Amino acid sequence: MTQQPMHHTRNLVVVAFALPLISFAQNLSIGLIGGVSATDATRDLTDLNHIHTYSPSKDWIAGAAFELHLRSNLSLEADAMYRELHAKWAFIEPDGTPNSVSPANVVTWEIPILVKYHFRIGGLNPFIEAGPSFRTTGNLNFNPSHHGVTAGVGIERHLGAWSLAPQVRYTRWAADSFLGTPRSEPNQVELLLSVSHSAESHASPLGSRLALGAIFGWGLTDDIRSFNQTYNFIQISGTTETQVTETQNVTGLRDPLVGPVLEVALVNHLSVEVDAVYKPYRNRIATTIQGGAPIQPFTFTTSRTWQFPVLAKYRLAVGGVHPFVEAGPSFRIGSQYLSNHGVTAGAGVEMRWRALHIAPGLRYTHWAGPVFGGAQYVRNEASVVLTASVGGPK
């Protein structure tokens, strides 16, 4: 299968961030939302070609939440949530033994747009919510549908200008457009927790020097160098032995990144930002066997990492915007094949609306040399990023 273009994924996520900002003089909240799925991403199926597909684990979910308060009991929420749908496929031998077990995960962003109704019961605020959901995909190991309907219930608890809201959501996704395997499970239940801050409030429970937010982005460089590798093996048919050549074409992909942000203001124009960024590393493997048809390509996640850039950030004031430059060390965990330290530099423009800070930018990281076995990973990474935060100096 061919890799789906990524640019529409990035555009839809940016649109989701912008939706709550189109109304003026309204109370806007921004926060983080995350949790886990309670249902499998794909159906447990075996097709006529004896290919068995299934979900090996439940998925985790993380992203940003924007809520626009329309009236005292009514609001509109738009989220952008990263979720990798976990799937595997295997060829089932006649004796029932699985063979050639391979991952077939699909990276998605879920974008629910929900109308919420809040009840007032003492210090707790139960709510119900419903609305359409949209989903983008980053690769085509399989092709989950791109739209559905979501409903949910939860309880919101206010702590000053902050709100905590555990909730349960159910989404009914439309049927997949391609009914091959793997096939996504249309009925999804997610257990979520959102933490948000009102941008309209002048309260600053974290102090005037501390800001909290989220960072989202997409790689501009391939995670892994593209290369070919060839294997020779003996194929036995009856009493005949034949040497067969298998060629694998490995192509590096460009992946999303997401995580929380903490920034501390030091002196005029100068601050320190610390991020905890989740970033997977993936490649696409296309296999051809000599004298045979190409085997179905699949996407493989080689590593799942957390990156921790610690950046000194210097801002300027130019009219209503704040250009900035940033630089500092970066640290990385999660892979035995990758170096655990590097250097990051970046630049961007910060725009402010009340307590809400929006900062698109570019980042470049140079990692130390890979450890043994990681030579195919690139050392120079460039990403486009968007940071949204609340609090800190006005």
MOCOR-V992427 format. One record per backbone hydrogen bond with DSSP energy under -1.0 kcal/mol. NH is the residue of the N-H (numbers start at 0). CO is the residue of the C=O. Records with the same first field share a line. If there is no record, write none. Layout:
BEGIN
NH=CO ; CO
END
This chain:
BEGIN
9=5
10=6
11=7
12=8
13=9
14=10
15=11
16=12
17=13
18=14
20=17
21=18
28=66
29=196
30=64
31=194
32=62
33=192
34=60
35=190
36=58
37=188
42=182
44=52
46=50
49=46
51=89
52=44
53=87
60=34
61=81
62=32
63=79
64=30
65=77
66=28
67=75
68=26
69=73
70=73
74=115
75=67
76=113
77=65
78=111
79=63
80=109
81=61
82=107
84=105
87=53
88=101
89=51
90=98
91=49
92=96
95=92
98=90
101=88
103=86
105=84
107=82
108=135
109=80
110=133
112=131
113=76
114=129
115=74
116=127
117=72
118=125
120=123
123=120
124=155
126=153
127=116
128=151
129=114
130=149
132=147
133=110
134=145
135=108
137=106
147=132
148=171
149=130
150=169
151=128
152=167
153=126
154=165
155=124
156=163
158=161
161=158
162=195
163=156
164=193
166=191
167=152
168=189
169=150
170=187
171=148
172=185
173=146
184=40
187=170
189=168
190=35
191=166
192=33
193=164
194=31
195=162
196=29
197=160
198=27
206=203
210=262
211=389
212=260
213=387
214=258
215=385
216=256
217=383
218=254
219=381
222=252
224=375
226=249
228=247
230=245
232=243
234=241
236=239
239=236
241=234
243=232
245=230
246=287
247=228
248=285
249=226
250=283
252=281
256=216
257=277
258=214
260=212
261=273
262=210
263=271
264=208
265=269
269=266
270=312
271=263
272=310
273=261
274=308
275=259
276=306
277=257
278=304
280=302
282=299
283=250
284=297
285=248
287=246
289=244
291=288
294=286
297=284
299=282
301=280
302=280
304=278
305=332
306=276
307=330
309=328
310=272
311=326
312=270
313=324
314=268
315=322
317=320
320=317
321=349
323=347
324=313
325=345
326=311
327=343
329=341
331=339
332=305
341=329
342=365
343=327
344=363
345=325
346=361
347=323
348=359
349=321
350=357
352=355
354=198
355=352
356=388
357=350
358=386
360=384
361=346
362=382
363=344
364=380
365=342
366=378
367=340
373=370
376=373
377=222
380=364
382=362
383=217
384=360
385=215
386=358
387=213
388=356
389=211
391=209
END
